[in-house]
Structure formats: C-alpha cells, structure tokens
C-alpha cells in the first residue's frame, strides 16, 4: 500500500513527442543519446536549433526527468537554461524534484529548488520520496524551503510513515524534530507506529512510543 512505484527510463526516440514542426526523427535519437552520454554541448545545440525542451515520453517523462533519473547535473543545468516546466508530472504524478529526492541527487535537488520547483505538490511530495530512502540532507533542504512535514498523499501516507515503514530511524527522528505528528492516522486508520510494527521495525516502534505514539 505504501510502496512508491519506481519507473524505468524509456530511451526510445520514437516514444518522444516533439512539439516543434518539421523536426527530423534522428533529432530524437541525438537528444536521448546526448543525455545518456552527459553530452551537454549536443543538448545545448539541439535546444538552440529548436528542439522542444518539454518533449515527453509516452509516460509523460520530460527531458528534465530523464536527466534527473540518470543523475546528470550538467544536463539538468543545461536544460534548465531553456526554462522547461519544472513541475510537470509524469503518468504516475511524479515531478522532477520528487525523482531527484527519491534517488538522492542532492545537487540536482538544489538546482530544481533554485528554479522554483514546488516542494508541496498535491498528493505525494518530494519529502515523502526523500523519507522513503532516508536522504537526510535532501529532507533538510526541503523542510528549510517550506515542505510540509505532515502533508499526506491520496491514501493518507505521510513522510513519517514512509520512514517508519522502511526502518529509517535517523529520518524518523528528523521528521519528529520538525513536528511530525506521531499519532496521525490515515483514512483507513493506520499510524506510523502500526506501519513500523507491521514491518517488524522494532527500534523505530520503540522511538515512536517514547515520542507519545499511541496504540
């Protein structure tokens, strides 16, 4: 119920939608290859020649998302110069910032935040994604930029629940330090404590009880 869905990067040029008219098919292949090879010169050249920076795959993943998932800060920086839609979502509702937070790409997170990426999108949030993999530095950066610690996804999951589920004690402590509600319940009645116990996370469960979590 609480597992964030990971999605595979699609590198087929035929899956892209190129908005600019008259573009040759090989431009798609050139752009995807350039991102894969961290070739900023080619990426910049293609953009300067009219390649649409907001081109997407069938899954709705933009060039920016592909670069983020590959962990290519130089490519991300080059794409950001072309002013892409930084808060565009893929078919799973994920933004580039969420993907960067999930994968622990701190430098990319900083760049996206500097370009105005939303730290509190509706539904799943970058902080929840950072909590899922215990990326503490990223969580701190998001919170410092106003990320809501107790924001809940559509099913009621919070960042604390994600951290508790995976047994990430340092993340649990960080979120509690910033006011996470240890007794928040999802619409189905789950709490972070119940999630931790269900997963056998004894140490996290004990800390939550000490912090006032109720059975």
N, C-alpha and C positions, 0 to 999 in steps of 0.2 A: 504493500500500500504506500509505503513511504519512499520507495526507491525512485531516484531520479533517473529518467531514461537517457542513456548515453546514445548518441547517434554517430554513424560512420560518415566520414567526409566523402562526398561524391566528387570524383575528379574527372568525370567525363564531360568534355566540352559540349556535347550535344544536349546536356541537361541544363545548360545556361540559357537564360532569356536575355538577349542583347537588345536593349531598347533603341539604340541609335540605328537609323535606317541604313541599309546597304552595306552592312558590315560583312566581311568575308568570314566563312566558317573557321578558317585557320587562326583567326584572331582569338577565338575562344581557347583553342589549344595553347596558343602562345601565352595567354594570360595565366591559365591554370599552371602551366609548366613553370612560368616565372615565379609564381607564388611558391610552388613546391621547391624550387631551387634557390629561394631567397634572393632573386634577381630584381633588385629594386629599380635598376636602370630600365629594364624592359617594361616593368609595371608602369613606371612613370611615363615612358614613351607611349605605351598603348593608351593610357589615360589622356595624354596630351593630344593624341590623334583622334580622340572621340569615343573611346571605349567607355561604356556606361558603368560608372563606379557602383551603382546599385543593382547591377545584374545579379540574378539569383539562380539557384539550382531548383529542381522540382520540389525539393524540401523547403524552399524558401530561404536557403542559406546564401547570404551575400558574400562578395569577395572578402569583405572585412571579417566575416565569421570564419571563412576558410583560413585566413591568415592567423586569426586568433587561435583557432583549434590546433593549427600547426606550430604555434608558439614562435611566430616570426615578427618580432617587434619592429624590425626595419621595414617590412612590408606594411605592417599596420600603420606605421608613421607615414609612409608614402601614400597610402590610401586615404588617410585622414586629411591630408592636404587637399584632396579632391572633394572634401565635405560630403561624405556618404551619410545616409540616415543611420546614425549610431544606435538608435533604439529600435531598429527594425527587428521583427521577430521571425523565427523560422516556423516550420509547421508544428513544432512542439511548444511554441510560445517562448522560446529562449532568445535572449538578446546577446550581443557580442560580449557585454560586460558579464553576464551570467556565465557564459562559456569560459571566459578568462578566469573568473573566480573559481569555477569548478576545477580547472586544470592547474591552478596555482601560478598563473603568469602575472606576477606582481608588476613588472614594468609595463605590461600591456594594460593592466587594470588602471595604473596611474595615468596612462595616456588617454584612455577612454573617459576617465573621470574629468580630466582636463578639458576634454571636448564635450562635456555636458551630459554624459550618459546618466540615465535615470537610475538612482540607487534604490528607488521604491516603486518599481513597476507593479501593476496589479498581478495577483497570483503568485507564482514562485518568484523569489527575489535573488539577487546576487549574494546576499548574506547567507541565505539558506544553502546556496551552492557552495560557498566557501566553508560553511559549517560541515557539510557532508564529507569533505575531505580534510577537515581540520587545517585549513590555510589561515593561520592566526594573523599574520601580517596583513593579509588582504581583508580579513574581517575587521581588524582595527581601522584600516583605511576607510572601509565602507561606513563603519559606525561614526567615524570622525566627520564624514561627509553627510551625515544625517540618516543613515539607514535605520529603519525601524526594527528594533530588536525583536519585538513580538508580532511583527507582520505575519499573517497566516495565508497559506496557499488555499486554493479552492477546497481542498479536503480538510483544511484546518491545521495542517502541519506548520510548525514554526522552526526557526533555526535551531532552537534549543532541542527540539525533538529530533532533528536530523543529527545533531552532535551526540545526543544521548543514545540514539539508535545504533550509531557506529562505535560507541565507546570512547569518544574523543574527549577525555577528561579536561585537558587544557582549554579546549573550545567551550565546553560546558561552563567552566569557571569564568572564562572571559565574558560569556554572554550573561551569566548571573551578575558579574561585576557591573555590567551595564544595565541592570534592571530587568533581566528576563523573568517573566512570570513562571515560577516553577509549578504552579497549580493550574495553569491554563489547560482547558480541555477542548478537544476537537468536537465537532457536532456529533460524532459517534462516541464521545466520552473518553477518548484517550488522553493521557497526560504524558509528559516526558518521562516520569518515573515508571509508568506502566510500560512504555515502549522500551526503556532500558532493561527492565526486569524480563520482559518478553524475549529480549535478545541475550539475556544472560550477562549483562554488563553490571557486575556486582559493585565495582568501585564507583562507577557513575551513580548507581542507585543509592549507595550509601551517602554520597555527597549531596544528592538531591534531598534525601530525607533530612540531613543535617541543616539544609537550607530552608526547611519548612515544607517540603513536598508532602502532601497527604495521600494516604492510600485510598 
